[in-house]
Amino acid sequence: MRLRKVKNLEQRMERFRGGLLLEPKPLVFADIFGNQQPVVAEFGTGRGEFILMMARRQPELNFLGVERVDSVLIQAMEKVEGETNLRYLRANVEDLDDVIQESSLSGLYLNFSDPWPKKKNRKRRLTHRGYLERNDRWLQEHSMVQLKTDSKTLFAFSIEEISQTGHMLEDVTLDIAQSPAYEDNIQTEYEERFTAEGHPIYALRYHSKKVKL
């Protein structure tokens, strides 16, 4: 999908630095949010509709949205209306090793991640076993990870990788709209458009496990 140029991007981003927008450095969530509430992340926040609705629905949790594209991230941040349990980080997921502390996350959402459809790029998919190992390191044991995608390639690949790394798959569906396990689903902007066009959305969940360091 081609991204549109955003006017006055740098000036608009500057408004959020030091507050809503975090710097890519080691994160201490208790200091950032000012409380000990569990922290749930979304990797690939996009325009932010999903994570914002989650933050409003569950004020007892803190939420971290990670997005690498400035022109998309600014649209997510400008939707926030005073929610104190939501922060954003501009970063690539592969650069988070020294940013997110071990066992500091209580959940993770992967919504419409880049499917990297060419086989030669499979290691870049966020459900490749290398990323699954990172997730386990960042997540507290038995935390829930949820994937939604419109890509058959990514979905089939994810099922195989998750299964082969010893994680237990749950709530696997080829059409999220028909699954009672996702009755409380919050749609992303992309998901709304794709669903309106009659395309099914694939979804699954699994739980993190203890990592041997």
N, C-alpha and C positions, 0 to 999 in steps of 0.2 A: 504494500500500500504506500502510495506516494504521500509524503508529508508536506503540508502547506507551510510556506514561510510565515512566521509569526512576527508581527510588528512590535518594535520596542522590547524585544525579548530580554536583553540584558537589564534594562531598567526595571522591568516587571519582576525578573528573578531576584533582583537586589532587595526587594521589599521583604522577601521571606528568609533571607540568609540570617543565621543566628537564632532563628525561631522555628518556624514550620519546616524550613529546609535545613537538613543536617549536613555537616561536613563529613567527607569520607575518611574518618579516623576511628580508632577504637571507641565503640559506643557503650556507655554505661546507662542502661535504660532507666534505672531508678533515679538517676540525676536528670536525665532528659525529660522524663514525664513527671518527676516529683512525687512518685508513688511506687509501690511494689506490685502493681497489677501485672498479670501475665501479658506478654507481648506476642502478638500474632503478625506475621509478615505476609505481604503479597509481592512476589517477584514479577515485575512487568506490570506496573500499575496502569499504564496507559493514561487515559483521560480521567481516571480516578473515581468514576461513579460507584464501582463495586466497593472499594475500601471505605469510601465516605459513608455509604449506606450501612456498612458493617459497623463502623465506629458509632454511628447514631443508634443502631439497633442494640449494640452491646457496650454500653458505657462503662461496664465493669472490667473491660479489657482495654489494652493499649494496642495501637495498630501502626505498623511501619510499612510504607509503600516504597518500593525500590523501582526506579525507572532510569534508563540511561539517556533518553532523548529529551533535551531541554524544551523543545517546542511542544511536546506532549505533556511533560511534567508541569509546565506552567498552567496548563488548562486544568489539571487536577487540583493544584494548590489554590487556584482562584475560585474553586467551588466551595472551599471550606468556609464555614460561617461561625467560627468561634469554638469549634470542637477542640477540646484540650487533650483528647486521647488519640491524637493522630499526628504523625510526623512523616516526612518524606526524605528520601536519600537518593541523590543523583549518582548512580554508579552502575557498572556492569556487574552481574552476579559473579563472574569469575574473579572479580577483584575484592570480594568480601571476606576473604580468609582472615585478614588482620583487622576487620571492621566489626563483625558480629562475633561476640564472645561465645565460647562453648556453652551449650545447654542454656542459652538465654532466650530462646524462642519457645512458645507454647503451641504454635500452629503455623501452617504455611499454606498459601493459596498460589496456584500456578494457573492463571487464566489466560488462555489463548497465547501461550508462549510461541515464539518463532519455531515452526516445525522443522526447519532446515531439511527440506525434502530430499536433497541429494545424499546418497548413502555415504559419500566421502566426508560429509559434515555431521555424521550422527553423534560424534563426541561433543558437539556443541549444543545438542538438545538438552534441555534442563531436567530430563528424566534419564539421561545417560547415567550409568552406575557411578561414574566419578562425581556427578552432582548429587546423586542419592547419598553417597558417603558424606559429602559436605553437609547435606541437610541433616543427617543423623548427628553430626558433630554440633551443629548449631541448635538443634531442637532438643528439648527435654525428652526423656524416654517416653514412648507411647503417645507422642503428640500426633495430631491428625494432619495429614497433607492431602489437599484436594486439587485435582486437575480437571480443567474443562478445556475442550478443544473442538474445533470443527475439522481437524486433520485426521483422516484415517491412518495415514502413515505414522504420525506422532503417537496416536492412541495405541495402535498395535505394538509399536516399539516400546512404549511406556509399560504396557502390560507385561511384556517379555522381560524388560530390565528389572522392574519391581519384583516380579516373581523369582527371577534368577538370583537376586541379591538377598533372598530370604525374608522379604517383607510380605505381609499378608494383605492381599487385595480385598477391598470391600466396596459395596455399592457401585459395582461396575454397570454402566448402562450405555446403550447405543443411542438413546434419546432421552435427554434429561427431563424433557417436558412430560414424559410418560412414566417417570420413576417416582414412586411415593417417598423414596429416600431423599429426594431433593425438592420437597414441597415448599420449603422456605427459601428456594434459590433466589439470589439477587443477580440480575442480569447486568452484564457490562454493556456499554453502548454498542460495541461491535456485536455482541450476542443478540441484542434486541433486533438489530438490522438483519442479521443472518437468519434468525428465527422467523422474522416476518416474511422472509423470502422462501420459507418452507424447508430450510435445511436443518437436519438434526444436529444436536450438540451432544458430544460424547463426554462422559464424566466418570471419574473413579476416585476412590479414597484409599489411603493406606496409612499405617502408623509407623512412626520412627522407632528405632531400636537402639540398644546400647552399642556404642562404638568402642572397639578396643584400640586404644592409642599406643 
